[in-house]
Amino acid sequence: MPFKDYCELPTLHGTFRMYDTGNEMLRVVTFGDINKLESKPILRLHSSCLASEVFEARDCDCADQLRESMKIMAHNGSGIIFHLHQEGRGQGLSNKIQAVYKMQSEALDAAESFEALGLEQDVRDYAPAINLLKEMAIKQVRLVSNNPRKRRALEQAGIEVELLNTHPQIRPENIDYLKSKNEKLGHCLPLGVEYDNINSILFYHSDQTWGELSNFSKHAIYLHNKIWPTAEHFYQAQKFIDPILQERIRCAASPMLAKQIGKQLESQHLQPNWHNIKEDIMLQALTAKFTQNPELEALLLSTQQYHIAEHTLNDSYWGDAEDGSGLNRLGELLMQLRNQLQFNKEAQLCAE
């Protein structure tokens, strides 16, 4: 392994590791031990974006993509991020500031602004990351990206690539920028849903389309005389009889951390009949969530009779990759709850 010194990064998505590469222009962050990555690891080639990552600017999607990559890695249990210090698609921070100002003052899109300044659209160099992958003997990756240039750079270096698309958080401040990436730079960002042509309602991450259906969505519920930050907090806590363990999970800073704490405690403290009651517990949490939040009840009812599926390869019990490989028990419970809510609405109308 090229390097071994690291520090831990406790985040809302779990504990990552940052390794000392000896190169200030290349930061390496992993979920899990870098020596124990999968043979086809999840990879994010990420260029620094001071505006969004540090100052939370809302007019691009860089920080969104980084957070989504971290979530994917935490869900998967492994992954590696190469954080490259190359602002403005490799043109540097000064040029980036000029380009963004020109966009804002002259109503140009990103591509037009770069062109007006005489700048190439993308001059980023992925060679340091690719050389490191080769040094690590990594020949296949699952690349978290919508950027064809990143894929080409890896494939031209002889590395086999499977794409894991990111899903942008579309805002008024960034929608034009996202469209220009698709239209002028060849990105494949999913910017809309054709509801008339869908067969299923698919959801996964809580900050993506239909993310409110996820038990990770940031909607508090009130059960057992306590407020639980999310349905996932409640579900994970009920694995244990000990109220001290339950409270530890209830106070977790994020649903991902609640899940990780629950997993860590399972081997010694899981209540013996958990597998017989876990669906009842999940349904209890979902019922509280969708009945205690009227806007969520309306959202669930708006799915009409569409099939609902948690779209993931990471959990074949609660989810399904839409290829029949999973049981999709979470989607089934949501449809069961939807049917009950529809029945209640119809009964109320008949009574009136």
C-alpha positions as a Markdown table, in Angstrom:
| # | Residue | x | y | z |
|---|---|---|---|---|
| 1 | Met | 0.0 | 0.0 | 0.0 |
| 2 | Pro | 1.4 | 3.4 | -0.9 |
| 3 | Phe | 0.7 | 5.0 | 2.5 |
| 4 | Lys | -0.5 | 3.9 | 5.9 |
| 5 | Asp | -0.8 | 7.0 | 8.2 |
| 6 | Tyr | -4.4 | 8.1 | 8.7 |
| 7 | Cys | -6.8 | 9.9 | 11.0 |
| 8 | Glu | -10.5 | 9.1 | 11.5 |
| 9 | Leu | -13.2 | 11.4 | 10.2 |
| 10 | Pro | -16.4 | 11.0 | 12.3 |
| 11 | Thr | -19.2 | 12.2 | 9.9 |
| 12 | Leu | -23.0 | 12.1 | 9.8 |
| 13 | His | -22.6 | 9.2 | 7.4 |
| 14 | Gly | -20.2 | 7.2 | 9.6 |
| 15 | Thr | -16.5 | 7.1 | 10.4 |
| 16 | Phe | -14.2 | 7.6 | 7.4 |
| 17 | Arg | -10.4 | 7.6 | 7.2 |
| 18 | Met | -8.2 | 10.3 | 5.7 |
| 19 | Tyr | -4.8 | 9.0 | 4.6 |
| 20 | Asp | -1.6 | 11.0 | 4.4 |
| 21 | Thr | -0.6 | 10.9 | 0.7 |
| 22 | Gly | 2.3 | 13.2 | 1.0 |
| 23 | Asn | 0.7 | 15.3 | -1.7 |
| 24 | Glu | -1.3 | 18.3 | -0.8 |
| 25 | Met | -3.0 | 18.2 | -4.2 |
| 26 | Leu | -4.4 | 14.7 | -3.7 |
| 27 | Arg | -6.5 | 13.7 | -0.6 |
| 28 | Val | -7.5 | 10.1 | -0.1 |
| 29 | Val | -10.5 | 9.3 | 2.1 |
| 30 | Thr | -12.0 | 5.8 | 2.6 |
| 31 | Phe | -14.8 | 4.1 | 4.3 |
| 32 | Gly | -13.1 | 1.2 | 6.0 |
| 33 | Asp | -9.5 | 0.1 | 5.9 |
| 34 | Ile | -7.8 | 1.0 | 2.6 |
| 35 | Asn | -6.2 | -2.4 | 2.7 |
| 36 | Lys | -9.5 | -4.1 | 2.7 |
| 37 | Leu | -11.3 | -2.5 | -0.2 |
| 38 | Glu | -13.4 | -4.7 | -2.4 |
| 39 | Ser | -11.9 | -6.1 | -5.6 |
| 40 | Lys | -14.3 | -3.7 | -7.5 |
| 41 | Pro | -14.4 | -0.7 | -5.1 |
| 42 | Ile | -16.8 | 2.2 | -5.1 |
| 43 | Leu | -14.8 | 5.2 | -6.3 |
| 44 | Arg | -15.4 | 8.9 | -6.4 |
| 45 | Leu | -13.0 | 11.1 | -8.3 |
| 46 | His | -13.9 | 14.5 | -6.8 |
| 47 | Ser | -12.5 | 17.9 | -7.6 |
| 48 | Ser | -12.5 | 20.5 | -4.8 |
| 49 | Cys | -15.2 | 23.1 | -4.7 |
| 50 | Leu | -14.5 | 25.7 | -2.1 |
| 51 | Ala | -17.8 | 27.5 | -2.7 |
| 52 | Ser | -20.1 | 24.6 | -2.1 |
| 53 | Glu | -18.1 | 22.3 | 0.2 |
| 54 | Val | -17.0 | 25.0 | 2.6 |
| 55 | Phe | -19.4 | 27.9 | 2.2 |
| 56 | Glu | -22.5 | 25.8 | 1.2 |
| 57 | Ala | -23.2 | 27.7 | -2.1 |
| 58 | Arg | -26.4 | 26.5 | -3.6 |
| 59 | Asp | -25.7 | 27.2 | -7.3 |
| 60 | Cys | -23.8 | 24.0 | -8.1 |
| 61 | Asp | -24.0 | 20.3 | -7.1 |
| 62 | Cys | -20.4 | 19.5 | -6.1 |
| 63 | Ala | -21.1 | 19.2 | -2.3 |
| 64 | Asp | -24.3 | 17.2 | -3.1 |
| 65 | Gln | -22.3 | 14.7 | -5.1 |
| 66 | Leu | -19.7 | 14.3 | -2.5 |
| 67 | Arg | -22.3 | 13.7 | 0.2 |
| 68 | Glu | -24.1 | 11.2 | -1.9 |
| 69 | Ser | -20.9 | 9.4 | -2.6 |
| 70 | Met | -20.2 | 9.1 | 1.1 |
| 71 | Lys | -23.7 | 7.8 | 1.7 |
| 72 | Ile | -23.3 | 5.1 | -1.0 |
| 73 | Met | -20.0 | 4.0 | 0.5 |
| 74 | Ala | -21.4 | 3.9 | 4.1 |
| 75 | His | -24.4 | 1.9 | 2.9 |
| 76 | Asn | -22.1 | -0.5 | 1.0 |
| 77 | Gly | -19.6 | -0.7 | 3.9 |
| 78 | Ser | -16.6 | 0.3 | 1.7 |
| 79 | Gly | -15.3 | 2.8 | -0.8 |
| 80 | Ile | -12.6 | 5.3 | -1.7 |
| 81 | Ile | -12.6 | 9.0 | -2.5 |
| 82 | Phe | -9.8 | 10.8 | -4.3 |
| 83 | His | -10.3 | 14.5 | -3.5 |
| 84 | Leu | -8.3 | 16.4 | -6.1 |
| 85 | His | -7.3 | 20.0 | -5.5 |
| 86 | Gln | -8.4 | 21.5 | -8.9 |
| 87 | Glu | -11.0 | 24.2 | -8.7 |
| 88 | Gly | -13.0 | 25.4 | -11.7 |
| 89 | Arg | -12.7 | 22.2 | -13.7 |
| 90 | Gly | -8.9 | 22.5 | -13.4 |
| 91 | Gln | -8.7 | 26.2 | -14.3 |
| 92 | Gly | -8.0 | 27.4 | -10.8 |
| 93 | Leu | -10.0 | 29.5 | -8.3 |
| 94 | Ser | -9.2 | 32.9 | -9.8 |
| 95 | Asn | -10.6 | 31.8 | -13.2 |
| 96 | Lys | -13.5 | 30.2 | -11.6 |
| 97 | Ile | -14.5 | 33.4 | -9.7 |
| 98 | Gln | -14.3 | 35.3 | -13.0 |
| 99 | Ala | -16.4 | 32.7 | -14.8 |
| 100 | Val | -19.1 | 32.6 | -12.1 |
| 101 | Tyr | -19.2 | 36.4 | -12.0 |
| 102 | Lys | -19.7 | 36.5 | -15.8 |
| 103 | Met | -22.5 | 33.9 | -15.5 |
| 104 | Gln | -24.2 | 36.0 | -12.8 |
| 105 | Ser | -23.8 | 39.4 | -14.4 |
| 106 | Glu | -24.4 | 38.5 | -18.1 |
| 107 | Ala | -26.9 | 35.7 | -17.7 |
| 108 | Leu | -24.6 | 33.1 | -19.3 |
| 109 | Asp | -24.4 | 29.4 | -18.6 |
| 110 | Ala | -21.2 | 27.8 | -17.3 |
| 111 | Ala | -20.1 | 26.7 | -20.8 |
| 112 | Glu | -20.7 | 30.1 | -22.4 |
| 113 | Ser | -18.9 | 31.8 | -19.5 |
| 114 | Phe | -15.8 | 29.7 | -19.9 |
| 115 | Glu | -15.8 | 30.2 | -23.7 |
| 116 | Ala | -16.2 | 34.0 | -23.2 |
| 117 | Leu | -13.1 | 34.0 | -21.1 |
| 118 | Gly | -11.1 | 31.9 | -23.6 |
| 119 | Leu | -10.9 | 29.0 | -21.2 |
| 120 | Glu | -11.2 | 25.3 | -22.1 |
| 121 | Gln | -14.3 | 23.7 | -20.6 |
| 122 | Asp | -12.5 | 21.0 | -18.6 |
| 123 | Val | -8.8 | 20.6 | -18.1 |
| 124 | Arg | -8.8 | 18.4 | -15.0 |
| 125 | Asp | -6.0 | 15.9 | -14.7 |
| 126 | Tyr | -6.9 | 12.5 | -13.2 |
| 127 | Ala | -3.4 | 11.0 | -13.7 |
| 128 | Pro | -2.4 | 11.2 | -10.0 |
| 129 | Ala | -5.5 | 9.3 | -8.9 |
| 130 | Ile | -5.2 | 6.8 | -11.8 |
| 131 | Asn | -1.5 | 6.2 | -11.0 |
| 132 | Leu | -2.5 | 5.5 | -7.4 |
| 133 | Leu | -5.2 | 3.0 | -8.5 |
| 134 | Lys | -2.6 | 1.2 | -10.5 |
| 135 | Glu | -0.2 | 1.1 | -7.6 |
| 136 | Met | -3.0 | -0.4 | -5.5 |
| 137 | Ala | -3.5 | -3.0 | -8.3 |
| 138 | Ile | -7.2 | -1.9 | -8.7 |
| 139 | Lys | -8.4 | -2.9 | -12.2 |
| 140 | Gln | -12.1 | -2.5 | -11.8 |
| 141 | Val | -14.2 | 0.3 | -10.1 |
| 142 | Arg | -17.7 | 1.3 | -9.6 |
| 143 | Leu | -17.4 | 5.0 | -10.4 |
| 144 | Val | -19.9 | 7.5 | -8.7 |
| 145 | Ser | -20.2 | 10.1 | -11.4 |
| 146 | Asn | -22.3 | 11.4 | -14.3 |
| 147 | Asn | -19.2 | 12.8 | -16.1 |
| 148 | Pro | -18.2 | 10.9 | -19.3 |
| 149 | Arg | -14.7 | 12.5 | -19.1 |
| 150 | Lys | -13.9 | 10.7 | -15.8 |
| 151 | Arg | -15.1 | 7.4 | -17.2 |
| 152 | Arg | -13.0 | 7.8 | -20.4 |
| 153 | Ala | -9.9 | 8.8 | -18.4 |
| 154 | Leu | -10.1 | 5.6 | -16.3 |
| 155 | Glu | -11.0 | 3.3 | -19.3 |
| 156 | Gln | -8.1 | 4.7 | -21.4 |
| 157 | Ala | -5.8 | 3.8 | -18.5 |
| 158 | Gly | -7.1 | 0.2 | -18.7 |
| 159 | Ile | -9.4 | 0.3 | -15.7 |
| 160 | Glu | -12.8 | -1.3 | -16.1 |
| 161 | Val | -15.7 | 1.1 | -15.1 |
| 162 | Glu | -19.2 | 0.5 | -13.9 |
| 163 | Leu | -21.1 | 3.8 | -13.5 |
| 164 | Leu | -23.2 | 4.6 | -10.4 |
| 165 | Asn | -25.1 | 7.7 | -11.3 |
| 166 | Thr | -25.5 | 10.6 | -8.9 |
| 167 | His | -28.9 | 12.2 | -8.3 |
| 168 | Pro | -28.8 | 16.0 | -8.1 |
| 169 | Gln | -30.7 | 18.0 | -5.6 |
| 170 | Ile | -32.4 | 20.4 | -8.0 |
| 171 | Arg | -32.8 | 24.0 | -6.7 |
| 172 | Pro | -33.7 | 27.3 | -8.3 |
| 173 | Glu | -30.1 | 28.4 | -7.9 |
| 174 | Asn | -28.6 | 25.4 | -9.8 |
| 175 | Ile | -31.1 | 24.1 | -12.3 |
| 176 | Asp | -29.7 | 26.1 | -15.3 |
| 177 | Tyr | -26.2 | 25.0 | -14.4 |
| 178 | Leu | -27.2 | 21.4 | -14.2 |
| 179 | Lys | -29.0 | 21.6 | -17.6 |
| 180 | Ser | -25.9 | 23.1 | -19.2 |
| 181 | Lys | -23.8 | 20.2 | -17.9 |
| 182 | Asn | -26.1 | 17.8 | -19.7 |
| 183 | Glu | -26.6 | 19.7 | -22.8 |
| 184 | Lys | -23.0 | 21.1 | -23.4 |
| 185 | Leu | -20.7 | 18.8 | -21.5 |
| 186 | Gly | -22.4 | 15.4 | -22.1 |
| 187 | His | -23.2 | 14.6 | -18.5 |
| 188 | Cys | -26.1 | 12.3 | -17.8 |
| 189 | Leu | -27.7 | 13.9 | -14.8 |
| 190 | Pro | -31.3 | 12.8 | -14.2 |
| 191 | Leu | -33.1 | 16.2 | -14.1 |
| 192 | Gly | -36.7 | 15.1 | -14.3 |
| 193 | Val | -39.1 | 12.3 | -13.9 |
| 194 | Glu | -41.6 | 11.4 | -16.6 |
| 195 | Tyr | -44.4 | 10.4 | -14.4 |
| 196 | Asp | -46.7 | 9.4 | -17.3 |
| 197 | Asn | -44.3 | 6.8 | -18.4 |
| 198 | Ile | -43.2 | 5.1 | -15.2 |
| 199 | Asn | -44.2 | 1.7 | -14.0 |
| 200 | Ser | -42.9 | 2.0 | -10.4 |
| 201 | Ile | -42.2 | 4.6 | -7.8 |
| 202 | Leu | -38.5 | 4.1 | -7.0 |
| 203 | Phe | -36.8 | 5.6 | -4.0 |
| 204 | Tyr | -33.6 | 5.2 | -2.0 |
| 205 | His | -31.6 | 8.1 | -0.6 |
| 206 | Ser | -33.7 | 10.5 | 1.4 |
| 207 | Asp | -32.6 | 13.6 | -0.4 |
| 208 | Gln | -33.5 | 12.3 | -3.9 |
| 209 | Thr | -36.7 | 12.0 | -5.8 |
| 210 | Trp | -39.4 | 10.3 | -3.6 |
| 211 | Gly | -36.8 | 10.3 | -0.8 |
| 212 | Glu | -39.6 | 11.1 | 1.7 |
| 213 | Leu | -40.7 | 7.5 | 1.4 |
| 214 | Ser | -37.3 | 6.4 | 2.9 |
| 215 | Asn | -37.2 | 5.6 | 6.6 |
| 216 | Phe | -34.1 | 7.8 | 6.6 |
| 217 | Ser | -36.0 | 10.9 | 5.7 |
| 218 | Lys | -35.7 | 13.7 | 8.2 |
| 219 | His | -39.3 | 13.5 | 9.6 |
| 220 | Ala | -39.6 | 13.0 | 13.3 |
| 221 | Ile | -42.2 | 10.6 | 14.8 |
| 222 | Tyr | -43.8 | 10.4 | 18.2 |
| 223 | Leu | -43.9 | 6.8 | 19.6 |
| 224 | His | -43.6 | 5.3 | 23.1 |
| 225 | Asn | -43.9 | 8.7 | 24.7 |
| 226 | Lys | -40.7 | 9.9 | 22.9 |
| 227 | Ile | -39.8 | 11.9 | 19.8 |
| 228 | Trp | -37.6 | 9.9 | 17.5 |
| 229 | Pro | -35.6 | 12.0 | 14.9 |
| 230 | Thr | -36.5 | 9.5 | 12.1 |
| 231 | Ala | -38.3 | 6.2 | 11.5 |
| 232 | Glu | -34.9 | 4.6 | 11.2 |
| 233 | His | -33.9 | 5.7 | 14.7 |
| 234 | Phe | -37.1 | 4.1 | 16.1 |
| 235 | Tyr | -36.6 | 0.9 | 14.1 |
| 236 | Gln | -33.0 | 0.4 | 15.2 |
| 237 | Ala | -33.7 | 1.2 | 18.8 |
| 238 | Gln | -36.4 | -1.5 | 19.0 |
| 239 | Lys | -33.9 | -4.2 | 18.3 |
| 240 | Phe | -32.9 | -4.0 | 22.0 |
| 241 | Ile | -34.8 | -4.3 | 25.3 |
| 242 | Asp | -32.3 | -2.3 | 27.3 |
| 243 | Pro | -33.6 | 1.4 | 27.5 |
| 244 | Ile | -30.1 | 2.7 | 27.8 |
| 245 | Leu | -29.2 | 1.2 | 24.4 |
| 246 | Gln | -32.5 | 2.5 | 22.9 |
| 247 | Glu | -31.7 | 6.0 | 24.2 |
| 248 | Arg | -28.2 | 5.8 | 22.7 |
| 249 | Ile | -29.6 | 5.1 | 19.3 |
| 250 | Arg | -32.4 | 7.7 | 19.7 |
| 251 | Cys | -29.7 | 10.4 | 20.3 |
| 252 | Ala | -27.6 | 9.4 | 17.2 |
| 253 | Ala | -26.9 | 12.5 | 15.1 |
| 254 | Ser | -28.2 | 10.9 | 11.9 |
| 255 | Pro | -30.2 | 7.9 | 10.8 |
| 256 | Met | -27.0 | 6.4 | 9.2 |
| 257 | Leu | -25.3 | 6.6 | 12.6 |
| 258 | Ala | -28.4 | 5.1 | 14.3 |
| 259 | Lys | -28.2 | 2.2 | 11.9 |
| 260 | Gln | -24.4 | 1.7 | 12.4 |
| 261 | Ile | -24.8 | 1.7 | 16.2 |
| 262 | Gly | -27.7 | -0.8 | 15.9 |
| 263 | Lys | -25.5 | -3.1 | 13.7 |
| 264 | Gln | -22.6 | -2.8 | 16.2 |
| 265 | Leu | -24.8 | -3.8 | 19.1 |
| 266 | Glu | -26.7 | -6.7 | 17.4 |
| 267 | Ser | -24.2 | -9.5 | 18.1 |
| 268 | Gln | -24.5 | -9.2 | 21.9 |
| 269 | His | -27.8 | -7.4 | 22.6 |
| 270 | Leu | -30.3 | -8.2 | 19.9 |
| 271 | Gln | -33.6 | -9.3 | 21.4 |
| 272 | Pro | -34.3 | -13.0 | 20.7 |
| 273 | Asn | -37.5 | -12.6 | 18.7 |
| 274 | Trp | -36.4 | -9.6 | 16.6 |
| 275 | His | -36.7 | -11.4 | 13.3 |
| 276 | Asn | -40.3 | -12.3 | 14.0 |
| 277 | Ile | -41.3 | -8.7 | 14.9 |
| 278 | Lys | -39.1 | -6.5 | 12.8 |
| 279 | Glu | -41.7 | -5.9 | 10.1 |
| 280 | Asp | -44.4 | -5.0 | 12.7 |
| 281 | Ile | -41.9 | -2.5 | 14.2 |
| 282 | Met | -41.2 | -1.0 | 10.7 |
| 283 | Leu | -44.9 | -0.7 | 10.0 |
| 284 | Gln | -45.4 | 0.9 | 13.3 |
| 285 | Ala | -42.7 | 3.5 | 12.5 |
| 286 | Leu | -44.1 | 4.1 | 9.0 |
| 287 | Thr | -47.6 | 4.5 | 10.2 |
| 288 | Ala | -46.6 | 7.1 | 12.7 |
| 289 | Lys | -44.5 | 8.9 | 10.1 |
| 290 | Phe | -47.2 | 9.1 | 7.5 |
| 291 | Thr | -50.1 | 9.8 | 9.8 |
| 292 | Gln | -48.3 | 12.4 | 12.0 |
| 293 | Asn | -47.1 | 14.4 | 8.9 |
| 294 | Pro | -50.1 | 15.3 | 6.7 |
| 295 | Glu | -47.9 | 16.3 | 3.8 |
| 296 | Leu | -46.3 | 12.9 | 3.8 |
| 297 | Glu | -49.7 | 11.2 | 3.9 |
| 298 | Ala | -50.7 | 13.2 | 0.8 |
| 299 | Leu | -47.5 | 12.3 | -0.9 |
| 300 | Leu | -48.0 | 8.6 | -0.3 |
| 301 | Leu | -51.6 | 8.7 | -1.5 |
| 302 | Ser | -50.4 | 10.6 | -4.6 |
| 303 | Thr | -48.6 | 7.4 | -5.7 |
| 304 | Gln | -52.1 | 6.0 | -6.5 |
| 305 | Gln | -51.7 | 2.3 | -7.4 |
| 306 | Tyr | -48.2 | 2.5 | -8.7 |
| 307 | His | -45.8 | -0.2 | -7.4 |
| 308 | Ile | -43.4 | 1.2 | -4.8 |
| 309 | Ala | -39.9 | -0.2 | -4.4 |
| 310 | Glu | -36.8 | 0.7 | -2.4 |
| 311 | His | -34.3 | 0.6 | -5.3 |
| 312 | Thr | -31.0 | -0.8 | -4.0 |
| 313 | Leu | -28.6 | -3.6 | -4.4 |
| 314 | Asn | -27.4 | -3.3 | -0.8 |
| 315 | Asp | -30.4 | -4.8 | 1.0 |
| 316 | Ser | -32.2 | -7.7 | -0.6 |
| 317 | Tyr | -34.7 | -8.0 | 2.3 |
| 318 | Trp | -36.1 | -4.4 | 2.6 |
| 319 | Gly | -35.2 | -3.4 | -1.0 |
| 320 | Asp | -35.0 | -4.6 | -4.6 |
| 321 | Ala | -32.9 | -3.7 | -7.6 |
| 322 | Glu | -36.1 | -4.0 | -9.8 |
| 323 | Asp | -34.7 | -7.3 | -11.1 |
| 324 | Gly | -36.5 | -9.6 | -8.8 |
| 325 | Ser | -33.4 | -10.1 | -6.6 |
| 326 | Gly | -34.9 | -8.5 | -3.5 |
| 327 | Leu | -38.0 | -9.0 | -1.4 |
| 328 | Asn | -38.8 | -5.3 | -1.3 |
| 329 | Arg | -40.4 | -5.6 | 2.1 |
| 330 | Leu | -40.2 | -1.8 | 2.7 |
| 331 | Gly | -42.0 | -1.1 | -0.5 |
| 332 | Glu | -44.6 | -3.7 | 0.3 |
| 333 | Leu | -45.2 | -2.2 | 3.8 |
| 334 | Leu | -45.6 | 1.2 | 2.2 |
| 335 | Met | -48.2 | -0.1 | -0.3 |
| 336 | Gln | -50.0 | -1.9 | 2.6 |
| 337 | Leu | -50.1 | 1.4 | 4.5 |
| 338 | Arg | -51.2 | 3.3 | 1.4 |
| 339 | Asn | -54.1 | 0.9 | 1.0 |
| 340 | Gln | -55.1 | 1.4 | 4.6 |
| 341 | Leu | -55.0 | 5.2 | 4.2 |
| 342 | Gln | -57.0 | 5.0 | 1.0 |
| 343 | Phe | -59.6 | 2.9 | 2.8 |
| 344 | Asn | -59.8 | 5.3 | 5.7 |
| 345 | Lys | -60.3 | 8.2 | 3.3 |
| 346 | Glu | -63.1 | 6.4 | 1.4 |
| 347 | Ala | -64.8 | 5.4 | 4.7 |
| 348 | Gln | -64.6 | 9.0 | 5.8 |
| 349 | Leu | -66.2 | 10.3 | 2.6 |
| 350 | Cys | -69.0 | 7.7 | 2.9 |
| 351 | Ala | -69.7 | 8.7 | 6.5 |
| 352 | Glu | -70.0 | 12.3 | 5.4 |
